[in-house]
Amino acid sequence: MVPVCTVLLVAGGGTVGWAATQQVGAPPAPTSAAAGSGEAKGDPLPSTTASSAHSPAGSSAPSPDVEPMAASRPTEVRLPDIGVHSRLQGLGLDAAGRLEVPEGEHYDEAGWYTGSPTPGETGPSVLLGHVTGSGHDPSIFFDLGATEVGDRIEVDRRDGSTAVFTVTRVRQYPKDDFPRAAVYGATSDPELRVITCGGTYDEAARRHLSNVVVYAELVD
């Protein structure tokens, strides 16, 4: 099988599942793409330290009218503006301490990192998915870079509730300069991070050189 985009690996690694000659077209880049200069650096691996340290760079303005929700495992996610509707699988860390990615029959579904808060709880809940499939087709988050500020993200939860978020920022960061603290750092309000691969495709390395990160805050 062709290597696939693993999204978040030690030292910013990751591969993508199609050769340049087989691309269906490059995934869209954020119109507000930023290299992450001036923000905290580090490899993009989630860790207890990264997800518990306060990081103003990763925080949005407080939302005093929206109360945090109690913990409840997420089951589905919808990004209506880019046509995404997916079940959510739980993803932990593998034996090497790397974030797991969707595989097998769940390859083209999105996942929730179980080491992050459940969507709606205080803190940054992390969702991720592949940008392309092993069959050289677009995967669940191929169009994530086309997300815009103000777009809506809905996450259904096991308790029957839906956490509704509004996109506040869309950024693209080089994998070797990923602002881990800004993305995973603790926030004072319920927030969401949606992550996939993006940017230039390096044929020799067989991977995208960047990650696309969508930041959102709870509004309902």
Residue pairs with C-beta under 8 A, 6 or more apart in sequence:
1 134
2 17
2 18
2 19
2 134
2 136
3 15
3 16
3 17
3 206
3 207
4 15
4 16
4 17
4 101
4 107
4 130
4 132
4 133
4 134
5 14
5 15
5 16
5 17
5 101
5 130
5 131
5 132
5 139
5 196
5 197
5 207
5 208
6 13
6 14
6 15
6 98
6 99
6 101
7 14
7 99
7 101
7 128
7 129
7 130
7 195
7 196
7 197
7 211
8 14
8 44
8 45
8 46
8 98
8 99
8 101
8 128
8 195
8 211
9 44
9 45
9 98
9 99
10 43
10 45
10 96
10 97
10 98
11 43
11 176
12 43
12 44
12 174
12 175
12 176
12 177
12 178
13 175
13 207
14 175
14 197
14 207
14 208
14 211
15 205
15 206
15 207
16 131
16 132
16 197
16 201
16 206
16 207
16 208
17 130
17 132
17 133
17 134
17 135
17 136
17 139
18 24
18 132
18 136
19 136
19 203
19 206
20 201
20 203
22 136
23 136
23 201
24 132
24 136
24 137
24 138
26 201
27 131
27 132
27 138
27 142
27 143
27 144
27 145
27 196
27 197
27 198
27 212
28 143
28 145
28 146
29 145
29 172
29 198
29 199
29 212
30 145
30 147
30 170
30 171
30 172
30 212
31 148
31 170
32 149
32 169
32 170
32 171
33 145
33 170
33 171
33 172
34 171
34 172
34 173
35 172
35 173
35 174
35 177
36 171
36 173
36 174
36 177
36 178
36 179
36 182
37 177
39 57
39 179
39 181
39 182
40 55
40 57
40 179
40 180
40 181
40 182
40 185
41 177
41 178
41 179
41 180
42 50
42 178
42 179
42 180
42 181
43 178
43 180
44 175
44 178
44 180
44 183
44 211
45 97
45 98
45 99
45 180
46 93
46 99
46 113
46 115
46 116
46 126
46 184
47 97
47 184
48 115
50 180
50 181
50 184
50 185
51 115
51 116
51 123
51 124
51 184
51 185
51 186
52 186
53 181
53 185
53 186
54 185
54 186
55 181
55 182
55 184
55 185
55 186
55 187
57 179
57 181
57 182
57 185
58 124
58 179
58 181
58 182
58 183
58 184
58 185
58 187
58 191
58 215
59 185
59 187
59 188
59 189
59 191
60 168
60 169
60 187
60 189
60 191
60 215
60 217
61 217
62 188
62 189
63 189
63 190
63 217
63 218
63 219
66 189
66 190
66 218
66 219
66 220
68 120
68 121
68 122
68 189
68 190
68 218
69 118
69 119
69 120
69 121
69 157
69 161
69 163
69 190
69 218
70 120
70 121
70 159
71 117
71 118
71 121
72 118
72 120
72 157
72 158
72 159
72 161
73 90
73 112
73 118
73 157
73 158
74 88
74 112
74 118
74 119
74 125
74 127
74 155
74 156
74 157
74 158
74 163
75 87
75 88
75 156
75 157
75 158
76 85
76 86
76 87
76 88
76 155
76 156
77 84
77 85
77 86
77 88
77 110
77 127
77 153
77 154
77 155
77 156
78 84
78 85
78 86
78 153
78 154
78 155
78 156
79 144
79 147
79 151
79 152
79 153
79 194
80 151
80 152
80 154
81 147
81 148
81 151
81 152
82 143
82 144
82 146
82 147
82 151
83 143
84 110
84 140
84 141
84 143
84 144
86 108
86 109
86 110
86 129
86 140
87 106
87 109
87 110
88 109
88 110
88 111
88 112
88 127
88 155
89 102
89 106
89 109
89 110
89 111
89 112
90 111
90 112
90 114
91 99
91 100
91 101
91 102
91 111
91 112
91 113
91 114
91 128
92 99
92 100
92 113
92 114
92 115
93 99
93 100
93 115
94 100
99 113
99 128
100 111
101 111
101 128
101 130
102 108
102 109
102 110
102 111
102 129
102 130
102 140
107 130
107 133
107 134
107 139
108 129
108 130
108 133
108 139
108 140
109 129
109 140
110 127
110 128
110 129
110 140
110 141
111 127
111 128
111 129
112 118
112 119
112 125
112 126
112 127
113 126
113 127
113 128
116 123
116 124
116 125
116 126
116 184
117 123
117 124
117 125
117 190
118 125
118 157
119 125
119 127
119 155
119 157
119 163
119 165
119 190
119 192
120 155
120 157
120 161
120 163
120 190
120 218
121 190
122 187
122 188
122 189
122 190
123 186
123 187
123 190
123 191
124 183
124 184
124 185
124 186
124 187
124 191
124 192
124 193
125 155
125 190
125 191
125 192
125 193
126 183
126 184
126 193
126 195
127 155
127 192
127 193
127 194
127 195
128 141
128 194
128 195
128 196
129 139
129 140
129 141
129 196
130 139
130 140
130 141
130 196
130 197
131 138
131 139
131 141
131 142
131 144
131 196
131 197
131 198
131 208
131 212
132 138
132 139
132 142
133 139
141 194
141 196
141 212
142 196
144 194
144 196
144 198
144 212
144 214
145 170
145 172
145 198
145 212
147 167
147 170
147 194
147 214
148 167
148 170
149 167
149 168
149 169
149 170
150 166
150 167
151 166
151 167
152 164
152 165
152 166
152 167
153 164
153 165
153 166
153 167
153 192
153 194
153 214
153 216
154 162
154 163
154 164
154 165
155 162
155 163
155 164
155 165
155 192
156 162
157 163
163 190
163 192
163 218
163 220
164 218
164 219
164 220
165 191
165 192
165 216
165 217
165 218
165 219
166 216
166 217
166 219
167 214
167 215
167 216
168 215
168 216
168 217
169 214
169 215
170 212
170 213
170 214
170 215
171 212
171 213
171 215
172 198
172 199
172 210
172 211
172 212
172 213
173 179
173 210
173 211
173 213
174 199
174 209
174 210
175 207
175 208
175 209
175 210
175 211
178 211
183 193
183 195
183 213
184 193
189 217
189 218
190 217
190 218
191 215
191 216
191 217
191 218
192 214
192 215
192 216
192 217
192 218
193 213
193 214
193 215
193 216
194 213
194 214
194 216
195 211
195 212
195 213
195 214
196 211
196 212
197 207
197 208
197 210
197 211
197 212
198 208
198 210
198 211
198 212
199 208
199 209
199 210
199 211
199 212
200 208
200 209
200 210
201 207
201 208
201 209
202 208
202 209
